[in-house]
């Protein structure tokens, strides 16, 4: 018989407040919506926070009570009724086990913005706290891109964030959180937390934890965790596509006492401030990037693998429309050969291709139909319908391994001549971070000379090992890599590089 009972719930969304429209329940259903016993059935053994929590619970003999696991592709603010629905499912599970509840594990994101609110996670955890009281510990897992509010820090007992970007450690994050929760339930651990917010906004590619300033910051965080009193050093470079008061680089530290938490948090925050210039860089725009790729191919370097380019500005993983055309237009205009492009969300063109059938040619206007921020439609594209699928596949790479994907209907459209640009057209938005998206439409990505993915850094986990060179593209869109491209009304100011700041302006601690 299990020693403790823990309620497990998951509700995750990275909200781009600059995106139009709301994110309702249908968009969660499009990506992931599991209830009760569906959660272990679908997620046990997967590289997800829920999967990691289950691993440790099973090893430690903890009984999990499953509520909901819901996640939608990043997009506009979460509709009020959807927020209330999923929050209600978690609260129902807490109330159902109120008589014998020992702990709560919540797999959240940290950058959710519900309709009419500025923070989704803090109020959710507060409602859980109101039901369980002060003595039942609450452990929360968070995406590295969380915008961490004071309310979330105050209401949770411990925050455990991803340490890697690309997020290949989601399962490990769940395991870390469940181990800390077990210590609280069994060993009397009573964590203290302190948060500092260095006024630095990092460009998207500079948040990559595998190299550059973020790699060094993360190494330093791990060194601090070797201190006797420090439990977890969390580092959040922020999600700057959210114009909310909590949008800030932040360092919440979990320790056995307030002094240890404060000391580590302040030291690391000061270090980040000192390296602020390193979080800004120069990256090529589409014409230059595509031209550079052509040069690399001409030099024969692709014998070691394709050139992989990232269409950062239209990354659906950050709320992009996924129908931006600026990069694809350059690929067609510069007549790239043996090239691939993923993805282009265009349900109308998918329907036209399905009606034409595999083996037929079509002339279509591709992309640029969501808004005026991602480029105009590419008119009169001549293409050959190479394959049509149901858009269903599982991740085989390091991120979210084993997780299901639902593209809606998907089409492999070969544009131009026989050896031109192969485009993956979809009905749904999804970041093509796993290379299985190519294979499921009959393309072997390793054999391409050039491929483009709408992603910022997540693609690196699966694609970088097969590539000869990686080129992040400074493309337009709702996920522009540079925070200076956004008009903010609600974030804390001043912030580097948005504002001129004297070195002595930070830190300013009481």
C-alpha positions in Angstrom: 0.0 0.0 0.0 1.3 3.5 -0.9 2.6 5.7 2.0 1.3 9.0 0.7 -1.3 10.4 -1.7 -0.4 13.1 -4.1 -2.7 14.9 -6.6 -1.1 15.4 -10.0 -2.3 18.0 -12.4 -1.0 19.6 -15.6 -2.1 22.8 -17.3 0.4 24.5 -19.6 0.3 27.4 -22.0 2.9 29.9 -23.1 0.8 33.0 -23.9 1.8 35.5 -26.6 -0.2 38.6 -25.6 0.6 40.2 -29.0 -1.2 37.4 -30.9 -4.8 38.0 -31.9 -7.7 35.9 -30.6 -8.0 33.7 -27.6 -6.9 30.1 -26.9 -10.0 28.1 -26.1 -10.5 24.5 -25.2 -10.5 23.3 -28.9 -6.8 24.4 -29.2 -5.9 22.4 -26.0 -7.7 19.4 -27.4 -5.7 19.8 -30.6 -2.4 19.4 -28.7 -3.1 17.5 -25.4 -6.1 17.0 -23.2 -6.1 14.0 -21.0 -8.2 13.3 -17.9 -7.9 10.9 -15.0 -6.5 7.5 -15.9 -5.8 8.7 -19.5 -2.8 10.5 -18.1 -0.7 7.4 -17.1 -2.0 5.6 -20.1 -0.8 8.2 -22.5 2.2 9.8 -20.6 3.9 7.1 -18.6 7.4 6.6 -19.9 7.3 9.9 -21.9 9.9 12.6 -21.6 7.4 15.0 -20.0 7.0 16.5 -16.5 4.1 14.2 -15.8 6.1 11.2 -17.0 8.9 12.2 -14.6 6.6 12.6 -11.7 5.1 9.2 -12.3 8.6 7.6 -12.5 9.6 8.8 -9.0 6.1 8.2 -7.5 6.3 4.6 -8.6 9.8 4.1 -7.2 8.9 5.8 -3.9 5.6 4.1 -3.4 3.5 7.3 -3.7 -0.1 7.0 -4.8 -0.9 9.5 -7.6 -4.4 10.8 -8.0 -4.7 12.1 -11.6 -6.8 15.1 -12.6 -6.0 16.7 -15.9 -3.1 17.2 -18.3 -3.8 19.9 -20.8 -1.4 21.8 -23.1 -2.0 24.0 -26.1 0.5 25.3 -28.7 1.5 28.9 -27.7 -1.0 31.5 -28.9 -3.1 34.3 -27.7 -4.6 34.7 -24.2 -6.3 31.7 -22.7 -10.1 32.0 -22.9 -11.7 32.6 -19.5 -13.9 29.6 -19.8 -11.0 27.3 -20.8 -8.9 28.6 -17.8 -11.8 28.0 -15.4 -12.5 24.5 -16.8 -9.0 23.2 -16.5 -8.4 24.9 -13.2 -11.7 23.5 -12.0 -10.6 19.9 -12.9 -7.4 20.3 -10.7 -9.4 21.8 -7.8 -12.0 19.0 -8.1 -9.2 16.4 -7.7 -7.7 18.2 -4.7 -11.1 18.4 -3.0 -11.8 14.7 -3.8 -8.7 13.7 -1.8 -8.9 16.4 0.9 -9.3 13.8 3.7 -6.0 12.0 3.0 -4.0 14.3 0.8 -0.2 14.5 1.5 1.0 16.6 -1.4 0.2 18.3 -4.7 2.4 18.2 -7.9 1.5 20.7 -10.6 3.0 20.6 -14.1 2.6 24.2 -15.2 4.4 26.6 -17.6 4.9 30.0 -15.9 3.9 32.2 -18.9 0.2 31.7 -19.0 -2.0 34.8 -19.4 -5.7 34.1 -19.1 -8.3 36.5 -20.5 -8.8 39.4 -18.2 -5.8 38.5 -16.0 -2.0 39.1 -16.1 -1.0 35.8 -14.6 -2.4 32.3 -14.8 -0.2 30.2 -12.5 -0.1 32.3 -9.4 -3.9 32.4 -9.0 -4.2 28.7 -9.8 -1.7 27.7 -7.1 -3.4 30.2 -4.7 -6.7 28.4 -5.2 -5.1 25.0 -4.6 -3.5 26.5 -1.4 -6.8 27.7 -0.1 -8.2 24.2 -0.4 -5.2 22.2 1.0 -4.2 24.7 3.8 -0.6 25.7 4.8 0.6 22.2 5.8 0.2 20.3 2.5 3.2 20.9 0.3 2.8 22.0 -3.3 5.6 21.4 -5.9 5.3 23.1 -9.2 7.3 22.4 -12.4 7.8 25.2 -14.8 9.1 25.9 -18.3 12.4 27.8 -18.5 10.4 30.6 -20.2 8.2 31.4 -17.3 7.4 35.0 -16.2 7.4 34.4 -12.5 5.0 36.4 -10.4 5.3 37.1 -6.7 2.1 35.3 -6.0 3.4 32.1 -7.5 6.5 32.3 -5.3 4.4 33.0 -2.2 1.8 30.2 -2.8 4.0 27.3 -3.9 6.4 25.5 -1.6 8.9 24.8 -4.3 9.4 25.7 -8.0 11.4 23.4 -10.2 12.2 24.7 -13.7 13.7 23.2 -16.8 17.5 23.6 -16.9 17.9 23.1 -20.6 16.8 25.0 -23.7 16.1 23.0 -25.9 13.9 21.5 -23.3 15.3 18.0 -23.3 15.0 17.6 -19.5 11.3 17.8 -19.1 11.1 14.3 -17.7 14.1 15.0 -15.4 12.3 18.2 -14.2 9.3 16.1 -13.1 11.6 13.7 -11.3 13.4 16.5 -9.5 10.1 18.0 -8.4 8.7 14.7 -7.1 11.9 14.0 -5.2 11.7 17.4 -3.5 8.0 16.9 -2.7 8.9 13.5 -1.2 11.5 15.1 1.0 8.8 17.6 2.2 6.3 14.9 2.9 8.7 12.4 4.6 11.7 14.3 5.9 10.2 17.5 7.1 11.9 19.7 4.5 10.4 23.2 4.7 11.8 25.1 1.8 12.3 28.9 1.6 12.3 30.8 -1.6 13.8 34.1 -2.8 13.5 35.7 -6.2 15.6 38.4 -7.9 14.9 39.9 -11.3 17.9 41.3 -13.1 16.6 43.8 -15.7 17.9 42.0 -18.7 16.0 40.7 -21.7 17.8 38.1 -23.8 17.4 37.6 -27.5 15.8 34.3 -28.3 18.8 32.4 -29.8 21.0 33.7 -26.9 18.8 31.7 -24.4 20.3 28.5 -25.8 21.7 26.7 -22.8 24.2 24.6 -24.9 26.5 27.5 -25.6 27.2 31.2 -24.9 26.1 33.2 -21.9 23.2 30.9 -20.9 25.4 27.9 -20.8 27.7 29.6 -18.5 24.9 31.0 -16.3 23.4 27.5 -16.0 26.8 26.0 -15.1 27.0 28.6 -12.3 23.5 27.7 -11.1 24.5 24.1 -10.8 27.6 25.1 -8.8 25.4 27.0 -6.4 23.3 23.9 -5.9 26.3 22.2 -4.4 26.0 24.5 -1.4 24.6 22.6 1.7 21.5 24.7 2.1 20.5 25.2 -1.5 17.8 22.9 -3.0 17.2 24.3 -6.5 18.5 27.3 -8.4 16.0 28.3 -11.1 16.9 30.5 -14.0 14.2 32.1 -16.2 15.4 34.3 -19.1 11.7 35.3 -19.6 9.2 35.1 -22.4 9.3 38.6 -23.9 6.3 38.0 -26.1 4.1 38.6 -23.1 3.4 42.2 -22.1 2.6 41.6 -18.4 4.0 42.9 -15.1 5.9 39.7 -14.3 7.8 39.6 -17.6 11.4 39.7 -16.4 14.5 37.6 -16.3 14.2 36.0 -12.9 16.2 33.8 -10.5 14.0 32.1 -7.9 16.1 30.0 -5.5 14.8 27.3 -3.3 16.8 26.6 -0.1 16.4 25.3 3.4 16.4 28.9 4.8 15.7 32.4 3.6 19.3 33.6 3.9 20.7 30.9 1.7 18.0 31.4 -0.9 18.6 35.2 -0.9 22.4 34.9 -1.2 22.4 32.6 -4.2 19.6 34.4 -6.0 21.3 37.8 -5.6 24.8 36.5 -6.6 23.5 34.9 -9.8 21.3 37.9 -10.7 24.2 40.2 -10.3 26.3 37.9 -12.5 23.6 38.0 -15.2 23.5 41.8 -15.1 27.3 41.9 -15.6 27.0 39.7 -18.7 24.0 41.6 -20.1 25.8 42.7 -23.4 26.4 39.0 -24.2 22.6 38.3 -24.4 22.3 40.5 -27.5 23.6 39.5 -31.0 23.4 40.1 -34.7 21.7 37.5 -36.9 21.0 37.5 -40.7 17.7 38.4 -42.2 16.1 36.0 -44.8 18.0 37.2 -48.0 21.4 37.0 -46.4 20.6 33.7 -44.6 19.4 31.9 -47.7 22.4 33.2 -49.7 24.7 31.9 -47.0 23.1 28.5 -47.2 23.6 28.4 -51.0 27.3 29.2 -50.5 27.7 26.4 -48.0 26.0 23.9 -50.3 28.1 25.0 -53.2 31.3 24.5 -51.1 30.3 20.9 -50.6 29.9 21.1 -46.8 26.5 19.4 -46.8 28.3 16.0 -47.2 28.3 16.2 -43.4 24.6 17.0 -43.3 22.2 19.7 -44.2 22.3 23.4 -43.5 19.6 23.9 -40.9 18.0 27.4 -40.8 15.5 28.6 -38.1 12.7 30.9 -39.1 12.6 32.4 -35.6 10.1 35.2 -36.1 7.3 32.8 -37.1 8.0 30.1 -34.5 4.6 28.6 -33.5 6.3 27.4 -30.4 6.2 31.1 -29.3 2.8 32.0 -30.7 3.8 32.6 -34.3 1.1 32.1 -37.0 3.2 29.4 -38.7 2.2 30.8 -42.1 5.0 33.4 -42.5 6.3 33.6 -46.0 9.5 35.7 -45.9 11.9 32.8 -45.7 10.1 30.5 -48.1 9.8 33.3 -50.6 13.6 33.7 -50.5 14.2 30.0 -51.0 12.0 30.0 -54.1 13.4 33.2 -55.5 17.0 32.1 -55.0 16.1 28.7 -56.5 17.3 26.5 -53.7 17.4 22.8 -54.7 17.1 19.7 -52.5 15.6 21.9 -49.8 12.8 21.5 -47.2 10.5 23.9 -45.4 8.5 23.1 -42.2 5.9 24.1 -41.6 3.4 26.2 -43.5 0.0 26.2 -41.8 -2.5 26.8 -44.6 -5.7 24.8 -44.3 -7.0 26.2 -47.6 -4.0 24.9 -49.6 -4.1 21.6 -47.8 -7.7 21.2 -48.9 -6.8 22.1 -52.5 -4.0 19.5 -52.5 -6.3 16.8 -50.9 -8.9 17.5 -53.6 -6.2 17.2 -56.3 -4.8 14.0 -54.9 -1.3 12.5 -54.6 0.6 12.6 -57.9 -1.2 15.8 -59.2 0.1 19.3 -59.8 -1.5 22.3 -58.3 -1.1 26.1 -58.5 -1.8 27.7 -55.2 -1.3 30.9 -53.1 0.7 29.8 -50.1 0.8 31.3 -46.6 0.5 34.8 -45.4 -3.2 34.6 -44.6 -3.4 35.0 -40.8 -2.3 38.6 -40.4 -0.1 41.3 -41.9 2.9 40.6 -39.6 4.3 37.5 -41.3 4.6 38.5 -45.0 2.2 38.4 -47.9 0.9 35.2 -49.6 3.3 33.7 -52.2 1.0 33.7 -55.2 0.9 31.2 -58.0 3.2 28.5 -56.5 3.4 25.6 -58.9 3.6 22.3 -56.9 3.4 18.6 -57.1 1.4 16.8 -54.4 3.9 14.2 -53.2 2.1 12.8 -50.1 -0.9 13.3 -47.9 -1.1 12.1 -44.3 -3.3 12.3 -41.3 -0.6 14.4 -39.5 -0.3 11.9 -36.7 3.2 10.9 -35.4 5.1 10.5 -32.2 8.3 12.3 -31.2 11.4 10.1 -31.6 14.0 12.8 -30.8 15.2 14.1 -27.4 12.4 16.5 -26.7 9.1 15.2 -25.5 10.1 11.7 -26.6 7.1 9.5 -27.1 4.6 12.4 -27.1 1.8 12.5 -29.7 1.5 15.1 -32.4 -1.6 16.2 -34.3 -1.0 18.3 -37.4 -4.5 17.8 -38.8 -4.1 16.7 -42.4 -0.6 17.3 -43.7 0.7 17.5 -47.3 4.2 17.2 -48.8 4.1 19.7 -51.6 7.1 19.8 -53.9 7.4 23.3 -55.2 8.8 24.3 -58.6 10.9 21.7 -60.4 11.5 18.1 -59.3 14.5 18.9 -57.1 13.1 22.2 -55.6 11.7 23.0 -52.2 9.6 20.5 -50.4 7.1 22.2 -48.1 5.1 20.5 -45.3 1.7 22.0 -45.3 -0.6 21.5 -42.3 -4.0 22.4 -40.9 -2.8 22.9 -37.4 0.0 25.0 -35.9 3.0 23.1 -34.3 6.6 23.8 -33.8 8.5 21.3 -36.0 11.1 20.5 -33.3 11.2 16.8 -33.9 12.6 15.5 -37.2 10.0 12.8 -37.4 7.7 15.4 -38.9 9.6 15.0 -42.1 9.8 11.3 -42.1 6.0 10.9 -41.6 5.5 12.6 -45.0 8.2 10.5 -46.7 11.2 12.9 -46.5 14.5 11.9 -45.1 15.8 15.2 -43.6 19.4 14.0 -43.4 19.5 13.8 -47.2 18.4 17.4 -47.8 21.0 20.1 -48.5 19.0 22.8 -46.8 16.1 22.7 -44.5 14.2 25.4 -42.6 12.2 24.9 -39.4 9.9 27.4 -37.7 11.7 27.3 -34.3 14.0 29.4 -32.1 16.1 26.8 -30.2 14.1 23.6 -29.7 15.0 22.3 -33.1 18.7 22.1 -32.0 18.0 19.0 -29.9 17.1 16.8 -32.9 18.5 18.7 -35.9 21.9 20.0 -34.7 23.5 16.6 -34.6 22.6 15.9 -38.2 23.6 19.4 -39.5 26.7 20.9 -41.0 25.8 24.4 -39.9 22.9 26.1 -38.0 21.7 29.5 -39.0 19.1 31.4 -36.9 17.2 33.9 -39.1 16.2 37.3 -37.9 12.8 37.0 -39.5 9.7 39.1 -38.9 6.7 37.8 -36.9 5.1 37.6 -33.5 8.1 35.7 -32.1 10.8 38.2 -33.2 14.1 37.3 -31.5 14.7 40.9 -30.5 12.7 42.3 -27.6 13.3 45.8 -29.0 10.8 45.0 -31.8 7.9 45.0 -29.4 5.9 47.8 -27.9 5.5 47.1 -24.2 3.0 48.9 -21.9 3.0 46.7 -18.8 6.4 45.3 -18.1 8.8 46.7 -15.5 11.1 49.4 -16.7 13.9 50.2 -17.2 15.1 47.0 -18.9 18.2 46.3 -20.9 18.4 46.6 -23.9 15.1 48.5 -24.2 16.4 51.3 -22.1 19.7 53.1 -21.6 20.9 52.0 -18.1 23.9 53.0 -16.2 25.9 50.1 -14.7 25.3 51.4 -11.2 21.5 51.3 -11.6 21.5 47.6 -10.7 21.5 45.9 -8.3 19.3 48.1 -6.0 18.6 45.8 -3.1 17.0 46.7 0.2 
